[in-house]
Amino acid sequence: QVQLVESGGGLVQAGGSLRLSCAASGSIFSSRAMGWFRQAPGKQRELVARITNIGATNYIDSVKGRFTISRDNAKNTVYLQMTSLKPEDTAVYSCAASSPLGTTFVYWGQGTQVTVSS
């Protein structure tokens, strides 16, 4: 079983930055793919960024060049550095973990609110 706890959300002005953190409990963190999802009111949840167990990353087009996902396996933590934030980035951001060496996300955190004011 894996528990995921996000932190770092908040209110920021457009153009500002935030760094989200997701601390994972449980075993074999380094073998899991990790992802950050977001869901805005009235919209479907979308995968914003993911990082594989070997550190390969990918992003949705709307955040490329602005967001960076990274992981620290020694701390069992994944990060999402967000810069040049826009009002349309406002959402609840959740992290997710795959099964060991898997690609499908099977564990989810509770989420943290990010609000970007114009």
N, C-alpha and C positions, 0 to 999 in steps of 0.2 A: 504494500500500500504506500502511496506517495501523497503527502500533503504539500500544498503550494500556498504560500502567503505573499501577496503583493503589497508593495508600499511605494510611496513616492508621488502619488497622484496629488492633484490640487488645482487651484485656479491660477491661470497665468494669462498675461496679455498676448495678443497676437504678435508673432515675432520672437517670443520668448522660448525658453527651453525648460525641459523637465527630464529627470532620469527616473525611470521606474525600475524597481528591483523585485525579484521573485525568488524567495528562499524556499528550497525544497528539502523536505525530510524524506527519510527512507533511503533505500540502498541504490547503488549502481547509477547514480546521477550521471556520471560521465558517459554512460552508454545510451542515454536517452536523447532523442531529438526534443527540442524545446521550442515553443512558439508563443507569440503574443497575438491575441485576438482583441477586437474591439467591437462594441455594439452601441450604436447611437439610438436614441429614441425613435421608434417607428421604422427602424432599419434592421436588416439582417446582420447577424454577426459575420465579421470578415477576418480572415487571417492577415495580419499586418506584416509580420516577419517571422521567419523561422530560422533555426540554426541546428544543423545536424550534430551528431555525436562527435564528428571530426572537424567541426567548425565551419562547414560550408553554410552560407547564408543566402536567403532570398527575401524579396520584399514585394509588396504590391506597388504598382506604378505610382500611386499618389503620394507615397512617402519616400521613394527613392531619392537619395541625396540629402534627405533631411533626418531620417531615423537610422539608428545603428543598433543592431542586436549583438550582444556578446555574452559570453559565459565564463564563469570562474569555477572550474570543477573542484578546486580545493575548498571553496566556500559553498558549494552546492547552490550556486546562485546564477540566475540569468538576468540580464539587464536590457533595458530599452532606452537608449539615449535619444531624446526627441528635441530637435532644434527647428527654428523657423516655424513655430507652431501656427496653425491657422484655425479659425473658428470651426471649420469643418472637421477638425481632428477631435472635437469634443465627443466623448464617449466614455463608457465603462471599459477599461482595459483589463483583460484577464490573461494570465499565463497558463500554459498547458504543457504537459509532458507525455511523451510516448511510452510505450512499453520498451524494455531493454532491446536495443538494436532495431526497434520498430520504426515505422513512419507514421502510423496513425496515432492521433492524440487520444489518450484514454483517461488522463487525470487533469482536473481543472481547479484553478483557484477561484476565490470569491469575487475578485475584481477590485479595481480601484478607479475612482472617478477622476477623469481629466476634463477640465473645462477651460476653454480658450475664449477669452473675451475679445471683442473687436474694438 
